[in-house]
Amino acid sequence: MSGATSDPRGGSIAGAQRAIAPRSGRPWTFYVLATLFALYVLALYGPMICIYILSFQDVRGGLVFPMKGHSLHWFVDLFTQVRTGDVKGSFDRSIKLAILVTILTVVISFLAGLGFRRRFAGDGVVFYMMIGSLVAPGLVLGLGTGLLFQALGIATSWYGSALGAQLSWTLPFGVLVMFAVMSRFDDAWEEAARDLGASRWQAIWLVIIPVLAPGLVAVALFGFTLSYDEFARSLQTAGSLNTLPLEIWSMTLNVTSPSLYALGTVTTIVSFIIIGASLGTIVMIQKRRGGHSPSSERSA
Amino acid sequence: MAGTATQTIDRPARANLTGWLYVMPLAVVLVPFFVAPILVVLAASFFSTDGFGGLTPGFTLSNYAEILRSGLTLNLYLSTIKFTLLTLIFTLVIGFFVAYFLVFHVRNQLLAIGLFLLCTVPFWTSNIIRMISWIPLLGKEGLINDALLATGLIHQPLEVLLFSDLAVVIAYVHQLTIFMIVPIFNAMARIDKKLIEAAVDAGASRLDIMRLIVVPMAKNGIALGSIFVMSIVMGDFFVVKVMSGGGSASVVGAFYEDVGVLQYPTAAASAVLLTLILLALVSLILRTVDIRREITQ
């Protein structure tokens, strides 16, 4: 926290902070709010860390502390026991589905982001359709989709109806992220490319996509993780084969051993790998651009 | 579409066409997977059933009559509204002050972004796992009870911690505070710091700044966050089901039970009712904030 005064960019911000925080050091509100923040982060991560620790117990392990031994018993149990269900298969399906959803979310959100830059007749209809899809109860939408497929005589499946149902959840987030990203994109850059003779697609490929790359990675992050953890909309649409969250759901109802925690640990590791890879990619792209680009200057 | 008169309407027409081409894929997904399912549920709410999952097309209001006449419905809504209000209050207070801390008190901008990311990472992990992760803490033999017993504050383990309304609210606040932090953080980050300096120079107290500058300018973020939290809590059922241990009910929980026993028409009617109430609440909030301007600017 010492970098404030030496930070060349923070001039006016540091000034304002001094305005809130008088020159004689930090005000009491800083310490109160810092404590609140620390408690919030503790409450955010503390419980999760508890179950990661508890998943490494040995065969005597229970659902609460104290730890009973150390082993990988419950991880082995998870992937070998039939009684806990088809964890391996559902894991496999969830990853494949998340990859499909990610690709579609990035492409569709990107195009929608380009489209929403200018007003056009009927744009409000699409916009509010998207907001509606975001706030509608997932279980209700899932049931509607299930009934619709039933009425049309199409079997529900994870790669069909569940894929669509998940897109109705990931796309609003993807487009919202695109809005944030596009608000920092200067249309003059595209116009300059067009003036220099680039076709519409060349301008997109050679100018817009490279400039927006970090934002598109963020959209991908939302697409993958929201799909990988999606539950309510998949429940009635995934068909006979479960995705991972559905498997976890049925485990919460009938498994009372640390294998539940082991599954939590495994799925969170996957999430963390995806989050780390995405954030790492964004940082790498920014760095290759030589520190802070004009867009990151204005970002905060 | 030829002639001089079309010259003027030609450009907007082209802009409309390009705009629609760009958002077409989005619409192609949302029509069959959002609009159509809603219409199907709406239609099903007027159908009758043979009790075995078969739907008989027709038009009857008996499903609505049934849920409106049932005393259970009111209880379900009261319980759901109670959880929604409690969650809104806690997420708003925590979210507001966390965002305020990050924007106005953390002096290093990189550190602020880092701490902001620290808050958002759990959002990208499984909600169900984050929910069950409270079991080792809140359980009868959990850490909190152990700690309280050790300090001698209590002599019997508290049973209200887990599988209770308290646990439900804790799980909601745990999952949803981020939906308040992000929009409020965005709104606050847009406040020109010079404005605050000017206010200080003009003799404003810290409370004045909060009351007259920060809160009004963060209002849109608060509205947006409230819409998220409200719609998620009202549309949720698994947090209530798992964290209350079956003791508390919710509107969508009852819907899920209905679907489980193939009572599609009553489930659909209850879903339509819930959606209408949710729509009314959301549009009430939208009257105070232009969400589209807020999001796209």
Interface residues (C-beta under 8 A of the other chain):
Chain A: M1 S2 G3 A4 T5 D7 R9 G10 S12 I13 A14 G15 A16 Q17 A19 I20 A21 R26 P27 T29 F30 L33 A34 L36 F37 Y40 V41 A43 L44 Y45 G46 P47 M48 C50 I51 L54 L63 V64 F65 L104 V107 I108 S109 L111 A112 L114 G115 F116 R118 R119 F120 A121 G122 D123 G124 V126 F127 M129 M130 I131 G132 S133 L134 V135 A136 P137 G138 L139 V140 L141 G142 L143 G144 T145 L147 L148 A151 G164 A165 L167 S168 L171 V175 L176 F179 A180 S183 L221 F222 T225 Y228 D229 F231 A232 Q236 P245 I248 W249 T252 L260 Y261 L263 G264 T267 T268 S271 F272 I274 I275 L279 A300
Chain B: P12 A15 N16 T18 G19 W20 L21 Y22 V23 M24 P25 L26 A27 V29 L30 V31 P32 F33 F34 V35 A36 P37 I38 L39 V40 V41 A44 L55 I94 F97 V98 Y100 F101 L102 F104 H105 V106 R107 N108 Q109 L110 L111 A112 I113 L115 L117 L118 C119 V121 P122 W124 T125 S126 N127 I128 I129 R130 I132 S133 W134 I135 P136 L137 G139 E141 G142 L143 D146 H174 T177 N186 A189 K193 K194 I196 E197 A199 V200 D201 R206 I209 I227 F228 S231 M234 G235 D236 F237 F238 V242 V252 F255 Y256 V259 Y264 A267 A268 A271 L274 T275 L278 V282 I291 R292 I295 T296 Q297
